Amino acid sequence: MKDINPGMSVNIVAAVDVDKEIAEVRNAIVYDIDGARLVLSQTNPPFTKYHIDRDISVTYIVKGKDVVSRIGFSAKLVGILNDYSLYGSNVVEALTVLRKSGLKKYDLRMHYRIRPKSDSGIHIYIGDERVSLIDISMGGARFCHSKDHRIESRTMINIILELDAKKFNLEAKTVNVWYPSEAGRRVDLEYVSVQFMKLDKNCSHILGGKILAIQRELLSKD
């Protein structure tokens, strides 16, 4: 794997909200590297003193012969430099980052949610009940179902993920359970957000392909 070098563009994954399945990603440039310590450009929106000592991931794109991959490493934001001398008299604000791991592959699409149509071939079952799928990503899903079969938050459940009539038995963690409060919503429904604990290679391949196809379809309509 190609290691990081000054001048490269990187993406800083600052946080992942598991409940909302959102990865907070900010762009930066590598100014300098001294062993495990890196100096990166300040981001927009900027990191502040409140982010110091937070764990982050620094990722970047590498191009192989036939494939483009995203790799990176775990790190910690250890300081903010208010007067970093970039060159000559050009002084800028910069970030000091401490690298904590070796290189590994990343997929920022893990938390890209899509809202599948009823004919998408993507369905979720809990026992014999087919739930109403709100959205799904490679990392998890949100759905609603009858309150007659309540699900507790922060528990492990077994679900069936159906992809084009092929069924996969999955273990999932319920990260949030909530009930409708807006006028007009059915009060007999329970809303649930789950995180997939592990997808096997076949399931990951099929689901990833369907998410990418739906994503391309949506982008083509913009």
ChimeraX commands (.cxc) that place a marker at each C-alpha (Angstrom):
marker #1 position 0.00,0.00,0.00 radius 0.5
marker #1 position 1.20,3.50,-0.85 radius 0.5
marker #1 position 2.02,5.45,2.28 radius 0.5
marker #1 position 1.05,9.07,2.85 radius 0.5
marker #1 position 3.30,11.95,1.67 radius 0.5
marker #1 position 3.36,15.75,1.98 radius 0.5
marker #1 position 1.20,17.51,-0.60 radius 0.5
marker #1 position -1.40,14.76,-0.74 radius 0.5
marker #1 position -5.11,15.46,-0.38 radius 0.5
marker #1 position -6.73,13.49,2.44 radius 0.5
marker #1 position -10.14,13.01,4.02 radius 0.5
marker #1 position -10.38,13.20,7.79 radius 0.5
marker #1 position -13.16,11.02,9.17 radius 0.5
marker #1 position -13.89,12.96,12.33 radius 0.5
marker #1 position -16.81,11.01,13.74 radius 0.5
marker #1 position -19.35,8.35,12.94 radius 0.5
marker #1 position -22.87,8.69,14.33 radius 0.5
marker #1 position -24.03,5.09,14.51 radius 0.5
marker #1 position -27.64,6.06,15.27 radius 0.5
marker #1 position -27.89,8.21,12.14 radius 0.5
marker #1 position -25.29,6.25,10.14 radius 0.5
marker #1 position -23.49,9.42,9.18 radius 0.5
marker #1 position -19.74,9.74,8.72 radius 0.5
marker #1 position -18.44,13.28,9.25 radius 0.5
marker #1 position -15.74,13.77,6.61 radius 0.5
marker #1 position -13.53,16.86,6.19 radius 0.5
marker #1 position -10.95,17.56,3.48 radius 0.5
marker #1 position -7.33,18.52,4.19 radius 0.5
marker #1 position -3.84,18.73,2.67 radius 0.5
marker #1 position -0.74,17.11,4.16 radius 0.5
marker #1 position 1.78,19.83,4.99 radius 0.5
marker #1 position 4.51,17.87,6.76 radius 0.5
marker #1 position 5.34,14.44,8.20 radius 0.5
marker #1 position 7.80,13.74,11.02 radius 0.5
marker #1 position 7.61,10.09,11.99 radius 0.5
marker #1 position 4.15,9.44,13.45 radius 0.5
marker #1 position 3.39,13.16,13.71 radius 0.5
marker #1 position 1.67,14.89,10.78 radius 0.5
marker #1 position 0.77,18.50,10.08 radius 0.5
marker #1 position -2.43,18.90,8.05 radius 0.5
marker #1 position -4.24,21.95,6.75 radius 0.5
marker #1 position -7.15,23.29,8.77 radius 0.5
marker #1 position -10.50,22.08,7.46 radius 0.5
marker #1 position -13.80,23.72,6.59 radius 0.5
marker #1 position -15.68,23.64,8.90 radius 0.5
marker #1 position -12.62,24.01,11.12 radius 0.5
marker #1 position -11.55,21.82,13.98 radius 0.5
marker #1 position -11.44,23.66,17.31 radius 0.5
marker #1 position -9.82,23.13,20.71 radius 0.5
marker #1 position -12.85,21.05,21.67 radius 0.5
marker #1 position -11.77,18.41,19.14 radius 0.5
marker #1 position -8.26,17.99,20.60 radius 0.5
marker #1 position -7.49,14.42,21.78 radius 0.5
marker #1 position -10.33,13.02,19.69 radius 0.5
marker #1 position -9.76,9.87,17.66 radius 0.5
marker #1 position -9.98,10.36,13.90 radius 0.5
marker #1 position -9.12,8.48,10.72 radius 0.5
marker #1 position -6.98,9.93,7.93 radius 0.5
marker #1 position -7.84,8.42,4.54 radius 0.5
marker #1 position -6.80,8.95,0.94 radius 0.5
marker #1 position -7.22,7.52,-2.55 radius 0.5
marker #1 position -4.63,5.29,-4.22 radius 0.5
marker #1 position -4.81,4.17,-7.83 radius 0.5
marker #1 position -3.69,0.69,-8.81 radius 0.5
marker #1 position -3.42,-0.86,-12.24 radius 0.5
marker #1 position -7.09,-1.74,-12.53 radius 0.5
marker #1 position -8.66,-0.45,-9.33 radius 0.5
marker #1 position -9.01,2.67,-7.19 radius 0.5
marker #1 position -8.95,2.11,-3.43 radius 0.5
marker #1 position -9.24,4.21,-0.30 radius 0.5
marker #1 position -6.75,3.48,2.46 radius 0.5
marker #1 position -5.78,5.22,5.66 radius 0.5
marker #1 position -4.96,4.90,9.33 radius 0.5
marker #1 position -6.28,5.67,12.80 radius 0.5
marker #1 position -4.98,8.84,14.43 radius 0.5
marker #1 position -5.57,11.41,17.14 radius 0.5
marker #1 position -5.90,15.16,16.78 radius 0.5
marker #1 position -3.32,16.46,19.28 radius 0.5
marker #1 position -3.08,20.18,18.53 radius 0.5
marker #1 position -4.04,23.24,16.49 radius 0.5
marker #1 position -1.29,25.51,15.21 radius 0.5
marker #1 position -2.42,29.11,14.79 radius 0.5
marker #1 position 0.72,30.34,13.03 radius 0.5
marker #1 position 2.19,27.48,11.02 radius 0.5
marker #1 position 4.76,28.76,8.51 radius 0.5
marker #1 position 3.82,27.19,5.21 radius 0.5
marker #1 position 6.48,28.87,3.10 radius 0.5
marker #1 position 8.22,32.22,3.27 radius 0.5
marker #1 position 6.00,34.67,5.11 radius 0.5
marker #1 position 2.84,32.67,4.40 radius 0.5
marker #1 position 1.45,31.73,7.84 radius 0.5
marker #1 position -1.66,29.55,8.13 radius 0.5
marker #1 position -3.65,27.61,10.71 radius 0.5
marker #1 position -2.87,23.91,10.75 radius 0.5
marker #1 position -3.65,20.67,12.59 radius 0.5
marker #1 position -1.21,18.38,14.38 radius 0.5
marker #1 position -2.15,14.73,14.13 radius 0.5
marker #1 position -0.54,11.68,15.75 radius 0.5
marker #1 position -0.70,8.47,13.75 radius 0.5
marker #1 position -1.77,5.43,15.78 radius 0.5
marker #1 position -1.99,2.51,13.35 radius 0.5
marker #1 position -0.74,1.01,10.13 radius 0.5
marker #1 position -2.53,1.30,6.80 radius 0.5
marker #1 position -5.85,-0.39,6.15 radius 0.5
marker #1 position -8.66,-0.13,3.63 radius 0.5
marker #1 position -11.59,2.23,4.21 radius 0.5
marker #1 position -14.99,2.54,2.60 radius 0.5
marker #1 position -16.68,5.90,3.20 radius 0.5
marker #1 position -19.76,4.53,1.42 radius 0.5
marker #1 position -20.34,2.29,4.44 radius 0.5
marker #1 position -22.67,4.93,5.84 radius 0.5
marker #1 position -24.28,6.07,2.56 radius 0.5
marker #1 position -27.99,5.40,3.03 radius 0.5
marker #1 position -30.39,4.79,0.16 radius 0.5
marker #1 position -34.19,4.64,0.22 radius 0.5
marker #1 position -35.09,1.56,-1.80 radius 0.5
marker #1 position -38.35,1.43,-3.75 radius 0.5
marker #1 position -40.83,-1.35,-3.14 radius 0.5
marker #1 position -39.62,-3.15,-6.28 radius 0.5
marker #1 position -35.89,-2.85,-5.42 radius 0.5
marker #1 position -35.60,-6.47,-4.31 radius 0.5
marker #1 position -34.35,-5.40,-0.86 radius 0.5
marker #1 position -36.44,-6.54,2.12 radius 0.5
marker #1 position -35.95,-7.20,5.83 radius 0.5
marker #1 position -37.80,-9.75,7.94 radius 0.5
marker #1 position -37.92,-10.16,11.70 radius 0.5
marker #1 position -39.26,-13.63,12.27 radius 0.5
marker #1 position -42.19,-13.97,9.88 radius 0.5
marker #1 position -42.86,-10.23,9.80 radius 0.5
marker #1 position -41.71,-8.29,6.75 radius 0.5
marker #1 position -40.95,-4.79,8.03 radius 0.5
marker #1 position -41.31,-1.52,6.12 radius 0.5
marker #1 position -37.79,-0.54,5.10 radius 0.5
marker #1 position -37.06,3.20,5.39 radius 0.5
marker #1 position -33.45,3.18,4.26 radius 0.5
marker #1 position -30.41,0.91,4.22 radius 0.5
marker #1 position -26.63,1.12,3.96 radius 0.5
marker #1 position -23.76,-1.34,4.11 radius 0.5
marker #1 position -23.62,-0.63,7.83 radius 0.5
marker #1 position -27.26,-1.00,8.83 radius 0.5
marker #1 position -30.87,-0.09,8.20 radius 0.5
marker #1 position -33.87,1.82,9.50 radius 0.5
marker #1 position -37.37,0.44,9.34 radius 0.5
marker #1 position -40.79,0.58,10.96 radius 0.5
marker #1 position -43.07,-2.26,12.01 radius 0.5
marker #1 position -46.04,-3.07,14.22 radius 0.5
marker #1 position -45.76,-2.18,17.90 radius 0.5
marker #1 position -47.40,-5.54,18.61 radius 0.5
marker #1 position -43.88,-7.00,18.44 radius 0.5
marker #1 position -41.78,-4.44,20.31 radius 0.5
marker #1 position -38.01,-4.33,19.98 radius 0.5
marker #1 position -35.78,-3.09,22.77 radius 0.5
marker #1 position -33.00,-0.57,22.12 radius 0.5
marker #1 position -29.36,-1.61,22.51 radius 0.5
marker #1 position -30.06,-5.32,22.13 radius 0.5
marker #1 position -28.98,-7.97,19.64 radius 0.5
marker #1 position -31.63,-9.32,17.27 radius 0.5
marker #1 position -31.71,-11.78,14.39 radius 0.5
marker #1 position -33.00,-10.50,11.07 radius 0.5
marker #1 position -33.33,-11.85,7.54 radius 0.5
marker #1 position -32.03,-9.64,4.75 radius 0.5
marker #1 position -33.59,-10.58,1.43 radius 0.5
marker #1 position -31.76,-9.48,-1.71 radius 0.5
marker #1 position -33.43,-10.45,-4.98 radius 0.5
marker #1 position -35.14,-13.42,-3.29 radius 0.5
marker #1 position -31.84,-14.63,-1.79 radius 0.5
marker #1 position -32.08,-14.60,2.01 radius 0.5
marker #1 position -29.26,-13.95,4.48 radius 0.5
marker #1 position -29.55,-14.54,8.22 radius 0.5
marker #1 position -27.87,-11.64,10.02 radius 0.5
marker #1 position -27.19,-10.58,13.56 radius 0.5
marker #1 position -27.92,-6.89,14.18 radius 0.5
marker #1 position -27.68,-4.47,17.07 radius 0.5
marker #1 position -30.59,-2.11,17.71 radius 0.5
marker #1 position -29.05,1.32,18.16 radius 0.5
marker #1 position -32.26,3.34,18.40 radius 0.5
marker #1 position -36.00,2.73,18.84 radius 0.5
marker #1 position -38.49,5.57,18.60 radius 0.5
marker #1 position -42.19,6.27,18.14 radius 0.5
marker #1 position -44.00,8.72,15.85 radius 0.5
marker #1 position -44.71,12.14,17.28 radius 0.5
marker #1 position -45.67,14.02,14.13 radius 0.5
marker #1 position -49.33,14.47,13.24 radius 0.5
marker #1 position -50.53,12.15,10.53 radius 0.5
marker #1 position -48.19,9.28,11.32 radius 0.5
marker #1 position -49.59,5.94,12.37 radius 0.5
marker #1 position -49.33,5.57,16.13 radius 0.5
marker #1 position -49.36,1.78,15.95 radius 0.5
marker #1 position -45.86,1.69,14.44 radius 0.5
marker #1 position -42.44,1.40,16.04 radius 0.5
marker #1 position -39.36,2.82,14.29 radius 0.5
marker #1 position -36.05,1.00,14.63 radius 0.5
marker #1 position -32.45,1.65,13.58 radius 0.5
marker #1 position -30.09,-1.35,13.46 radius 0.5
marker #1 position -26.41,-1.87,12.84 radius 0.5
marker #1 position -25.35,-4.98,10.91 radius 0.5
marker #1 position -22.72,-6.82,12.95 radius 0.5
marker #1 position -21.22,-8.75,10.04 radius 0.5
marker #1 position -21.99,-9.34,6.37 radius 0.5
marker #1 position -20.51,-12.34,4.64 radius 0.5
marker #1 position -18.70,-11.84,1.35 radius 0.5
marker #1 position -21.64,-12.83,-0.86 radius 0.5
marker #1 position -24.16,-10.69,1.03 radius 0.5
marker #1 position -21.79,-7.71,1.06 radius 0.5
marker #1 position -21.18,-8.04,-2.68 radius 0.5
marker #1 position -24.88,-8.20,-3.59 radius 0.5
marker #1 position -25.98,-5.44,-1.21 radius 0.5
marker #1 position -23.09,-3.18,-2.26 radius 0.5
marker #1 position -23.99,-3.66,-5.91 radius 0.5
marker #1 position -27.65,-2.82,-5.34 radius 0.5
marker #1 position -26.81,0.28,-3.28 radius 0.5
marker #1 position -24.41,1.47,-5.98 radius 0.5
marker #1 position -27.00,0.87,-8.72 radius 0.5
marker #1 position -29.67,2.83,-6.83 radius 0.5
marker #1 position -27.17,5.59,-6.07 radius 0.5
marker #1 position -26.28,5.90,-9.77 radius 0.5
marker #1 position -29.96,5.97,-10.71 radius 0.5
marker #1 position -30.61,8.80,-8.28 radius 0.5
marker #1 position -27.59,10.77,-9.46 radius 0.5
marker #1 position -28.66,10.39,-13.10 radius 0.5
marker #1 position -31.93,12.17,-12.26 radius 0.5
marker #1 position -30.23,15.20,-10.69 radius 0.5
marker link #1:1,2 radius 0.2
marker link #1:2,3 radius 0.2
marker link #1:3,4 radius 0.2
marker link #1:4,5 radius 0.2
marker link #1:5,6 radius 0.2
marker link #1:6,7 radius 0.2
marker link #1:7,8 radius 0.2
marker link #1:8,9 radius 0.2
marker link #1:9,10 radius 0.2
marker link #1:10,11 radius 0.2
marker link #1:11,12 radius 0.2
marker link #1:12,13 radius 0.2
marker link #1:13,14 radius 0.2
marker link #1:14,15 radius 0.2
marker link #1:15,16 radius 0.2
marker link #1:16,17 radius 0.2
marker link #1:17,18 radius 0.2
marker link #1:18,19 radius 0.2
marker link #1:19,20 radius 0.2
marker link #1:20,21 radius 0.2
marker link #1:21,22 radius 0.2
marker link #1:22,23 radius 0.2
marker link #1:23,24 radius 0.2
marker link #1:24,25 radius 0.2
marker link #1:25,26 radius 0.2
marker link #1:26,27 radius 0.2
marker link #1:27,28 radius 0.2
marker link #1:28,29 radius 0.2
marker link #1:29,30 radius 0.2
marker link #1:30,31 radius 0.2
marker link #1:31,32 radius 0.2
marker link #1:32,33 radius 0.2
marker link #1:33,34 radius 0.2
marker link #1:34,35 radius 0.2
marker link #1:35,36 radius 0.2
marker link #1:36,37 radius 0.2
marker link #1:37,38 radius 0.2
marker link #1:38,39 radius 0.2
marker link #1:39,40 radius 0.2
marker link #1:40,41 radius 0.2
marker link #1:41,42 radius 0.2
marker link #1:42,43 radius 0.2
marker link #1:43,44 radius 0.2
marker link #1:44,45 radius 0.2
marker link #1:45,46 radius 0.2
marker link #1:46,47 radius 0.2
marker link #1:47,48 radius 0.2
marker link #1:48,49 radius 0.2
marker link #1:49,50 radius 0.2
marker link #1:50,51 radius 0.2
marker link #1:51,52 radius 0.2
marker link #1:52,53 radius 0.2
marker link #1:53,54 radius 0.2
marker link #1:54,55 radius 0.2
marker link #1:55,56 radius 0.2
marker link #1:56,57 radius 0.2
marker link #1:57,58 radius 0.2
marker link #1:58,59 radius 0.2
marker link #1:59,60 radius 0.2
marker link #1:60,61 radius 0.2
marker link #1:61,62 radius 0.2
marker link #1:62,63 radius 0.2
marker link #1:63,64 radius 0.2
marker link #1:64,65 radius 0.2
marker link #1:65,66 radius 0.2
marker link #1:66,67 radius 0.2
marker link #1:67,68 radius 0.2
marker link #1:68,69 radius 0.2
marker link #1:69,70 radius 0.2
marker link #1:70,71 radius 0.2
marker link #1:71,72 radius 0.2
marker link #1:72,73 radius 0.2
marker link #1:73,74 radius 0.2
marker link #1:74,75 radius 0.2
marker link #1:75,76 radius 0.2
marker link #1:76,77 radius 0.2
marker link #1:77,78 radius 0.2
marker link #1:78,79 radius 0.2
marker link #1:79,80 radius 0.2
marker link #1:80,81 radius 0.2
marker link #1:81,82 radius 0.2
marker link #1:82,83 radius 0.2
marker link #1:83,84 radius 0.2
marker link #1:84,85 radius 0.2
marker link #1:85,86 radius 0.2
marker link #1:86,87 radius 0.2
marker link #1:87,88 radius 0.2
marker link #1:88,89 radius 0.2
marker link #1:89,90 radius 0.2
marker link #1:90,91 radius 0.2
marker link #1:91,92 radius 0.2
marker link #1:92,93 radius 0.2
marker link #1:93,94 radius 0.2
marker link #1:94,95 radius 0.2
marker link #1:95,96 radius 0.2
marker link #1:96,97 radius 0.2
marker link #1:97,98 radius 0.2
marker link #1:98,99 radius 0.2
marker link #1:99,100 radius 0.2
marker link #1:100,101 radius 0.2
marker link #1:101,102 radius 0.2
marker link #1:102,103 radius 0.2
marker link #1:103,104 radius 0.2
marker link #1:104,105 radius 0.2
marker link #1:105,106 radius 0.2
marker link #1:106,107 radius 0.2
marker link #1:107,108 radius 0.2
marker link #1:108,109 radius 0.2
marker link #1:109,110 radius 0.2
marker link #1:110,111 radius 0.2
marker link #1:111,112 radius 0.2
marker link #1:112,113 radius 0.2
marker link #1:113,114 radius 0.2
marker link #1:114,115 radius 0.2
marker link #1:115,116 radius 0.2
marker link #1:116,117 radius 0.2
marker link #1:117,118 radius 0.2
marker link #1:118,119 radius 0.2
marker link #1:119,120 radius 0.2
marker link #1:120,121 radius 0.2
marker link #1:121,122 radius 0.2
marker link #1:122,123 radius 0.2
marker link #1:123,124 radius 0.2
marker link #1:124,125 radius 0.2
marker link #1:125,126 radius 0.2
marker link #1:126,127 radius 0.2
marker link #1:127,128 radius 0.2
marker link #1:128,129 radius 0.2
marker link #1:129,130 radius 0.2
marker link #1:130,131 radius 0.2
marker link #1:131,132 radius 0.2
marker link #1:132,133 radius 0.2
marker link #1:133,134 radius 0.2
marker link #1:134,135 radius 0.2
marker link #1:135,136 radius 0.2
marker link #1:136,137 radius 0.2
marker link #1:137,138 radius 0.2
marker link #1:138,139 radius 0.2
marker link #1:139,140 radius 0.2
marker link #1:140,141 radius 0.2
marker link #1:141,142 radius 0.2
marker link #1:142,143 radius 0.2
marker link #1:143,144 radius 0.2
marker link #1:144,145 radius 0.2
marker link #1:145,146 radius 0.2
marker link #1:146,147 radius 0.2
marker link #1:147,148 radius 0.2
marker link #1:148,149 radius 0.2
marker link #1:149,150 radius 0.2
marker link #1:150,151 radius 0.2
marker link #1:151,152 radius 0.2
marker link #1:152,153 radius 0.2
marker link #1:153,154 radius 0.2
marker link #1:154,155 radius 0.2
marker link #1:155,156 radius 0.2
marker link #1:156,157 radius 0.2
marker link #1:157,158 radius 0.2
marker link #1:158,159 radius 0.2
marker link #1:159,160 radius 0.2
marker link #1:160,161 radius 0.2
marker link #1:161,162 radius 0.2
marker link #1:162,163 radius 0.2
marker link #1:163,164 radius 0.2
marker link #1:164,165 radius 0.2
marker link #1:165,166 radius 0.2
marker link #1:166,167 radius 0.2
marker link #1:167,168 radius 0.2
marker link #1:168,169 radius 0.2
marker link #1:169,170 radius 0.2
marker link #1:170,171 radius 0.2
marker link #1:171,172 radius 0.2
marker link #1:172,173 radius 0.2
marker link #1:173,174 radius 0.2
marker link #1:174,175 radius 0.2
marker link #1:175,176 radius 0.2
marker link #1:176,177 radius 0.2
marker link #1:177,178 radius 0.2
marker link #1:178,179 radius 0.2
marker link #1:179,180 radius 0.2
marker link #1:180,181 radius 0.2
marker link #1:181,182 radius 0.2
marker link #1:182,183 radius 0.2
marker link #1:183,184 radius 0.2
marker link #1:184,185 radius 0.2
marker link #1:185,186 radius 0.2
marker link #1:186,187 radius 0.2
marker link #1:187,188 radius 0.2
marker link #1:188,189 radius 0.2
marker link #1:189,190 radius 0.2
marker link #1:190,191 radius 0.2
marker link #1:191,192 radius 0.2
marker link #1:192,193 radius 0.2
marker link #1:193,194 radius 0.2
marker link #1:194,195 radius 0.2
marker link #1:195,196 radius 0.2
marker link #1:196,197 radius 0.2
marker link #1:197,198 radius 0.2
marker link #1:198,199 radius 0.2
marker link #1:199,200 radius 0.2
marker link #1:200,201 radius 0.2
marker link #1:201,202 radius 0.2
marker link #1:202,203 radius 0.2
marker link #1:203,204 radius 0.2
marker link #1:204,205 radius 0.2
marker link #1:205,206 radius 0.2
marker link #1:206,207 radius 0.2
marker link #1:207,208 radius 0.2
marker link #1:208,209 radius 0.2
marker link #1:209,210 radius 0.2
marker link #1:210,211 radius 0.2
marker link #1:211,212 radius 0.2
marker link #1:212,213 radius 0.2
marker link #1:213,214 radius 0.2
marker link #1:214,215 radius 0.2
marker link #1:215,216 radius 0.2
marker link #1:216,217 radius 0.2
marker link #1:217,218 radius 0.2
marker link #1:218,219 radius 0.2
marker link #1:219,220 radius 0.2
marker link #1:220,221 radius 0.2
marker link #1:221,222 radius 0.2
view
